[in-house]
Amino acid sequence: MRAVDVETLRLFLHVLAATVWVGGQITLAALVPALRAAGADVPKAAANAFNRIAWPAFGVLLLTGIWNVVAEGDKGPAYQRTLMLKYTLVVASGVTAFVHARARSRRAMAVFGALTGLTAVAALLVGILLAA
């Protein structure tokens, strides 16, 4: 068995945080109809509970993402372009999540929730491209 080293820890923390941020959004979105059926205030309570772990996970993603870039170094122009796309998607995911959490209308919550999910999944895909 291979020993756990710093690179393994770095990647593990990044993937774990992505699991919470991205996977949590997908899970919560799938649960919304059932949560609404349980009561009008239940989706908001679930979202607030999710936010208590989602935002720290997003912070871990940012920190380990910076660590990843520093550790990997310059891998050429194609890598840099892909990295810029990843940065854009991460910022979009964070901004749309922030707006979604503060939305007052159901329509705004739906639009920004969908944008958050799409940009989070896209950032995950681009992250895989960077790691491959």
Contact map, one row per residue, 1 for C-alpha under 8 A:
111000000000000000000000000000000000000000000000000000000000000000000000000000000000000000000000000000000000000000000000000000000000
111100000000000000000000000000000000000000000000000000000000000000000000000000000000000000000000000000000000000000000000000000000000
111110000000000000000000000000000000000000000000000000000000000000000000000000000000000000000000000000000000000000000000000000000000
011111011000000000000000000000000000000000000000000000000000000000000000000000000000000000000000000000000000000000000000000000000000
001111111000000000000000000000000000000000000000000000000000000000000000000000000000000000000000000000000000000000000000000000000000
000111111100000000000000000000000000000000000000000000000000000000000000000000000000000000000000000000000000000000000000000000000000
000011111110000000000000000000000000000000000000000000000000000000000000000000000000000000000000000000000000000000000000000000000000
000111111111000000000000000000000000000000000000000000000000000000000000000000000000000000000000000000000000000000000000000000000000
000111111111100000000000000000000000000000000000000000000000000000000000000000000000000000000000000000000000000000000000000000000000
000001111111110000000000000000000000000000000000000000000000000100110000000000000000000000000000000000000000000000000000000000000000
000000111111111000000000000000000000000000000000000000000000000100010000000000000000000000000000000000000000000000000000000000000000
000000011111111100000000000000000000000000000000000000000000000000000000000000000000000000000000000000000000000000000000000000000000
000000001111111110000000000000000000000000000000000000000001100100000000000000000000000000000000000000000000000000000000000000000000
000000000111111111000000000000000000000000000000000000000001100110000000000000000000000000000000000000000000000000000000000000000000
000000000011111111100000000000000000000000000000000000000000000000000000000000000000000000000000000000000000000000000000000000000000
000000000001111111110000000000000000000000000000000000000000000000000000000000000000000000000000000000000000000000000000000000000000
000000000000111111111000000000000000000000000000000000001101100000000000000000000000000000000000000000000000000000000000000000000000
000000000000011111111110000000000000000000000000000000001100100000000000000000000000000000000000000000000000000000000000000100000000
000000000000001111111111000000000000000000000000000000000000000000000000000000000000000000000000000000000000000000000000000000000000
000000000000000111111111100000000000000000000000000011001000000000000000000000000000000000000000000000000000000000000000000000000000
000000000000000011111111100000000000000000000000000001101100000000000000000000000000000000000000000000000000000000000001000000000000
000000000000000001111111110000000000000000000000000000000000000000000000000000000000000000000000000000000000000000001001100100000000
000000000000000001111111111000000000000000000000000000000000000000000000000000000000000000000000000000000000000000000000000000000000
000000000000000000111111111100000000000000000000010001000000000000000000000000000000000000000000000000000000000000000000000000000000
000000000000000000011111111110000000000000000000000000000000000000000000000000000000000000000000000000000000000000001000000000000000
000000000000000000000111111111000000000000000000000000000000000000000000000000000000000000000000000000000000000000001000000000000000
000000000000000000000011111111100000000000000000000000000000000000000000000000000000000000000000000000000000000000000000000000000000
000000000000000000000001111111110000000000000110000000000000000000000000000000000000000000000000000000000000000000000000000000000000
000000000000000000000000111111110000000000000000000000000000000000000000000000000000000000000000000000000000000000000000000000000000
000000000000000000000000011111111000000000000000000000000000000000000000000000000000000000000000000000000000000000000000000000000000
000000000000000000000000001111111110000000000000000000000000000000000000000000000000000000000000000000000000000000000000000000000000
000000000000000000000000000111111111000000100000000000000000000000000000000000000000000000000000000000000000000000000000000000000000
000000000000000000000000000001111111100000000000000000000000000000000000000000000000000000000000000000000000000000000000000000000000
000000000000000000000000000000111111110000000000000000000000000000000000000000000000000000000000000000000000000000000000000000000000
000000000000000000000000000000111111111001100000000000000000000000000000000000000000000000000000000000000000000000000000000000000000
000000000000000000000000000000011111111111100000000000000000000000000000000000000000000000000000000000000000000000000000000000000000
000000000000000000000000000000001111111100000000000000000000000000000000000000000000000000000000000000000000000000000000000000000000
000000000000000000000000000000000111111101000000000000000000000000000000000000000000000000000000000000000000000000000000000000000000
000000000000000000000000000000000011111111100000000000000000000000000000000000000000000000000000000000000000000000000000000000000000
000000000000000000000000000000000001111111100000000000000000000000000000000000000000000000000000000000000000000000000000000000000000
000000000000000000000000000000000001001111111000000000000000000000000000000000000000000000000000000000000000000000000000000000000000
000000000000000000000000000000000011011111111100000000000000000000000000000000000000000000000000000000000000000000000000000000000000
000000000000000000000000000000010011001111111110000000000000000000000000000000000000000000000000000000000000000000000000000000000000
000000000000000000000000000000000000000011111111000000000000000000000000000000000000000000000000000000000000000000000000000000000000
000000000000000000000000000000000000000011111111100000000000000000000000000000000000000000000000000000000000000000000000000000000000
000000000000000000000000000100000000000001111111110000000000000000000000000000000000000000000000000000000000000000000000000000000000
000000000000000000000000000100000000000000111111111000000000000000000000000000000000000000000000000000000000000000000000000000000000
000000000000000000000000000000000000000000011111111100000000000000000000000000000000000000000000000000000000000000000000000000000000
000000000000000000000000000000000000000000001111111110000000000000000000000000000000000000000000000000000000000000000000000000000000
000000000000000000000001000000000000000000000111111111000000000000000000000000000000000000000000000000000000000000000000000000000000
000000000000000000000000000000000000000000000011111111100000000000000000000000000000000000000000000000000000000000000000000000000000
000000000000000000000000000000000000000000000001111111110000000000000000000000000000000000000000000000000000000000000000000000000000
000000000000000000010000000000000000000000000000111111111000000000000000000000000000000000000000000000000000000000000000000000000000
000000000000000000011001000000000000000000000000011111111100000000000000000000000000000000000000000000000000000000000000000000000000
000000000000000000001000000000000000000000000000001111111110000000000000000000000000000000000000000000000000000000000000000000000000
000000000000000000000000000000000000000000000000000111111111000000000000000000000000000000000000000000000000000000000000000000000000
000000000000000011011000000000000000000000000000000011111111100000000000000000000000000000000000000000000000000000000000000000000000
000000000000000011001000000000000000000000000000000001111111110000000000000000000000000000000100000000000000000000000000000000000000
000000000000000000000000000000000000000000000000000000111111111000000000000000000000000000000000000000000000000000000000000000000000
000000000000110010000000000000000000000000000000000000011111111100000000000000000000000000000000000000000000000000000000000000000000
000000000000110011000000000000000000000000000000000000001111111110000000000000000000000000000000000000000000000000000000000000000000
000000000000000000000000000000000000000000000000000000000111111111000000000000000000000000000000000000000000000000000000000000000000
000000000000000000000000000000000000000000000000000000000011111111100000000000000000000000000000000000000000000000000000000000000000
000000000110110000000000000000000000000000000000000000000001111111110000000000000000000000000000000000000000000000000000000000000000
000000000000010000000000000000000000000000000000000000000000111111111000000000000000000000000000000000000000000000000000000000000000
000000000000000000000000000000000000000000000000000000000000011111111100000000000000000000000000000000000000000000000000000000000000
000000000100000000000000000000000000000000000000000000000000001111111110000000000000000000000000000000000000000000000000000000000000
000000000110000000000000000000000000000000000000000000000000000111111111000000000000000000000000000000000000000000000000000000000000
000000000000000000000000000000000000000000000000000000000000000011111111100000000000000000000000000000000000000000000000000000000000
000000000000000000000000000000000000000000000000000000000000000001111111100000000000000000000000000000000000000000000000000000000000
000000000000000000000000000000000000000000000000000000000000000000111111100000000000000000000000000000000000000000000000000000000000
000000000000000000000000000000000000000000000000000000000000000000011111111000000000000000000000000000000000000000000000000000000000
000000000000000000000000000000000000000000000000000000000000000000001111111000000000000000000000000000000000000000000000000000000000
000000000000000000000000000000000000000000000000000000000000000000000001111100110000000000000000000000000000000000000000000000000000
000000000000000000000000000000000000000000000000000000000000000000000001111111110000000000000000000000000000000000000000000000000000
000000000000000000000000000000000000000000000000000000000000000000000000011111110000000000000000000000000000000000000000000000000000
000000000000000000000000000000000000000000000000000000000000000000000000001111111000000000000000000000000000000000000000000000000000
000000000000000000000000000000000000000000000000000000000000000000000000001111111100000000000000000000000000000000000000000000000000
000000000000000000000000000000000000000000000000000000000000000000000000011111111110000000000000000000000000000000000000000000000100
000000000000000000000000000000000000000000000000000000000000000000000000011111111111000000000000000000000000000000000000000000000000
000000000000000000000000000000000000000000000000000000000000000000000000000011111111100000000000000000000000000000000000000000000000
000000000000000000000000000000000000000000000000000000000000000000000000000001111111110000000000000000000000000000000000000001001100
000000000000000000000000000000000000000000000000000000000000000000000000000000111111111000000000000000000000000000000000000000000100
000000000000000000000000000000000000000000000000000000000000000000000000000000011111111100000000000000000000000000000000000000000000
000000000000000000000000000000000000000000000000000000000000000000000000000000001111111110000000000000000000000000000000000001000000
000000000000000000000000000000000000000000000000000000000000000000000000000000000111111111000000000000000000000000000000001001100000
000000000000000000000000000000000000000000000000000000000000000000000000000000000011111111100000000000000000000000000000000000000000
000000000000000000000000000000000000000000000000000000000000000000000000000000000001111111110000000000000000000000000000000000000000
000000000000000000000000000000000000000000000000000000000000000000000000000000000000111111111000000000000000000000000011011000000000
000000000000000000000000000000000000000000000000000000000000000000000000000000000000011111111100000000000000000000000011001000000000
000000000000000000000000000000000000000000000000000000000000000000000000000000000000001111111110000000000000000000000000000000000000
000000000000000000000000000000000000000000000000000000000000000000000000000000000000000111111111000000000000000000010010000000000000
000000000000000000000000000000000000000000000000000000000000000000000000000000000000000011111111100000000000000000111111000000000000
000000000000000000000000000000000000000000000000000000000100000000000000000000000000000001111111110000000000000000010000000000000000
000000000000000000000000000000000000000000000000000000000000000000000000000000000000000000111111111000000000000000000000000000000000
000000000000000000000000000000000000000000000000000000000000000000000000000000000000000000011111111100000000000110110000000000000000
000000000000000000000000000000000000000000000000000000000000000000000000000000000000000000001111111110000000000110010000000000000000
000000000000000000000000000000000000000000000000000000000000000000000000000000000000000000000111111111000000000000000000000000000000
000000000000000000000000000000000000000000000000000000000000000000000000000000000000000000000011111111100000000100000000000000000000
000000000000000000000000000000000000000000000000000000000000000000000000000000000000000000000001111111100001111110010000000000000000
000000000000000000000000000000000000000000000000000000000000000000000000000000000000000000000000111111100000100000000000000000000000
000000000000000000000000000000000000000000000000000000000000000000000000000000000000000000000000011111110000000000000000000000000000
000000000000000000000000000000000000000000000000000000000000000000000000000000000000000000000000001111111101100000000000000000000000
000000000000000000000000000000000000000000000000000000000000000000000000000000000000000000000000000001111101100000000000000000000000
000000000000000000000000000000000000000000000000000000000000000000000000000000000000000000000000000000111111100000000000000000000000
000000000000000000000000000000000000000000000000000000000000000000000000000000000000000000000000000000111111110000000000000000000000
000000000000000000000000000000000000000000000000000000000000000000000000000000000000000000000000000000001111111000000000000000000000
000000000000000000000000000000000000000000000000000000000000000000000000000000000000000000000000000100111111111100000000000000000000
000000000000000000000000000000000000000000000000000000000000000000000000000000000000000000000000000110111111111110000000000000000000
000000000000000000000000000000000000000000000000000000000000000000000000000000000000000000000000000100000111111111000000000000000000
000000000000000000000000000000000000000000000000000000000000000000000000000000000000000000000000000100000011111111100000000000000000
000000000000000000000000000000000000000000000000000000000000000000000000000000000000000000000001101100000001111111110000000000000000
000000000000000000000000000000000000000000000000000000000000000000000000000000000000000000000001100100000000111111111000000000000000
000000000000000000000000000000000000000000000000000000000000000000000000000000000000000000000000000000000000011111111100000000000000
000000000000000000000000000000000000000000000000000000000000000000000000000000000000000000001001000000000000001111111110000000000000
000000000000000000000000000000000000000000000000000000000000000000000000000000000000000000011101100100000000000111111111000000000000
000000000000000000000100110000000000000000000000000000000000000000000000000000000000000000001000000000000000000011111111100000000000
000000000000000000000000000000000000000000000000000000000000000000000000000000000000000000001000000000000000000001111111110000000000
000000000000000000000000000000000000000000000000000000000000000000000000000000000000000011011000000000000000000000111111111000000000
000000000000000000001100000000000000000000000000000000000000000000000000000000000000000011001000000000000000000000011111111100000000
000000000000000000000100000000000000000000000000000000000000000000000000000000000000000000000000000000000000000000001111111110000000
000000000000000000000000000000000000000000000000000000000000000000000000000000000000000010000000000000000000000000000111111111000000
000000000000000000000000000000000000000000000000000000000000000000000000000000000000010011000000000000000000000000000011111111100000
000000000000000001000100000000000000000000000000000000000000000000000000000000000000000000000000000000000000000000000001111111110000
000000000000000000000000000000000000000000000000000000000000000000000000000000000000000000000000000000000000000000000000111111111000
000000000000000000000000000000000000000000000000000000000000000000000000000000000100110000000000000000000000000000000000011111111100
000000000000000000000000000000000000000000000000000000000000000000000000000000000000010000000000000000000000000000000000001111111110
000000000000000000000000000000000000000000000000000000000000000000000000000000000000000000000000000000000000000000000000000111111111
000000000000000000000000000000000000000000000000000000000000000000000000000000000100000000000000000000000000000000000000000011111111
000000000000000000000000000000000000000000000000000000000000000000000000000000100110000000000000000000000000000000000000000001111111
000000000000000000000000000000000000000000000000000000000000000000000000000000000000000000000000000000000000000000000000000000111111
000000000000000000000000000000000000000000000000000000000000000000000000000000000000000000000000000000000000000000000000000000011111
